[in-house]
Amino acid sequence: MNASGYIFYAIFVIPLIAFLVWLIRQDKRKGKIGLVVLAAMVIGVLIYVYLNRDALNGVRP
């Protein structure tokens, strides 16, 4: 992994994981809000990949 990958993890992934852990610990209903947020993010990523599958494969319009 090159430097841009490390920068991505430092700026986006680590704070996101910390936020999800904090959100799950604050929830009094056994982490249901955190699971909903995580599920929404996963669905959003899947929709993004589906809509941009040609661009991700290197096909140019």
C-alpha positions as a printed NumPy array, in Angstrom:
array([[  0.   ,   0.   ,   0.   ],
       [  1.343,   3.414,  -0.893],
       [  1.199,   6.706,   0.99 ],
       [ -2.186,   7.748,  -0.385],
       [ -3.727,   4.556,   1.035],
       [ -2.342,   5.327,   4.487],
       [ -3.618,   8.898,   4.279],
       [ -7.086,   7.608,   3.312],
       [ -7.168,   5.263,   6.306],
       [ -5.909,   7.964,   8.676],
       [ -8.424,  10.578,   7.52 ],
       [-11.55 ,   8.524,   6.832],
       [-11.551,   4.93 ,   8.033],
       [-10.103,   5.25 ,  11.54 ],
       [-12.409,   8.158,  12.564],
       [-15.391,   6.304,  11.045],
       [-14.645,   3.181,  13.08 ],
       [-14.143,   5.283,  16.211],
       [-17.469,   7.043,  15.592],
       [-19.309,   3.732,  15.126],
       [-17.798,   2.307,  18.315],
       [-18.783,   5.456,  20.217],
       [-22.298,   5.382,  18.733],
       [-22.828,   1.732,  19.656],
       [-21.6  ,   2.33 ,  23.22 ],
       [-23.947,   5.323,  23.648],
       [-26.992,   3.399,  22.44 ],
       [-29.092,   2.012,  25.265],
       [-30.935,  -0.414,  22.973],
       [-28.032,  -2.844,  22.462],
       [-26.409,  -1.107,  19.497],
       [-29.353,  -0.986,  17.134],
       [-28.601,   2.552,  15.96 ],
       [-25.009,   1.627,  15.149],
       [-26.151,  -1.391,  13.171],
       [-28.645,   0.725,  11.234],
       [-25.948,   3.293,  10.4  ],
       [-23.547,   0.525,   9.343],
       [-26.19 ,  -1.168,   7.189],
       [-27.05 ,   2.153,   5.511],
       [-23.38 ,   2.757,   4.711],
       [-22.947,  -0.738,   3.254],
       [-26.074,  -0.34 ,   1.108],
       [-24.83 ,   3.062,  -0.051],
       [-21.464,   1.636,  -1.066],
       [-23.11 ,  -1.244,  -2.942],
       [-25.357,   1.17 ,  -4.851],
       [-22.352,   3.365,  -5.676],
       [-20.334,   0.409,  -6.975],
       [-23.3  ,  -0.86 ,  -9.011],
       [-23.898,   2.536, -10.632],
       [-20.201,   3.082, -11.382],
       [-19.217,  -0.462, -12.37 ],
       [-18.14 ,   0.584, -15.881],
       [-15.88 ,   3.337, -14.564],
       [-14.375,   0.978, -11.983],
       [-13.535,  -1.554, -14.725],
       [-11.668,   1.051, -16.753],
       [-14.274,   1.458, -19.491],
       [-14.474,   5.017, -20.727],
       [-17.615,   6.448, -22.318]])
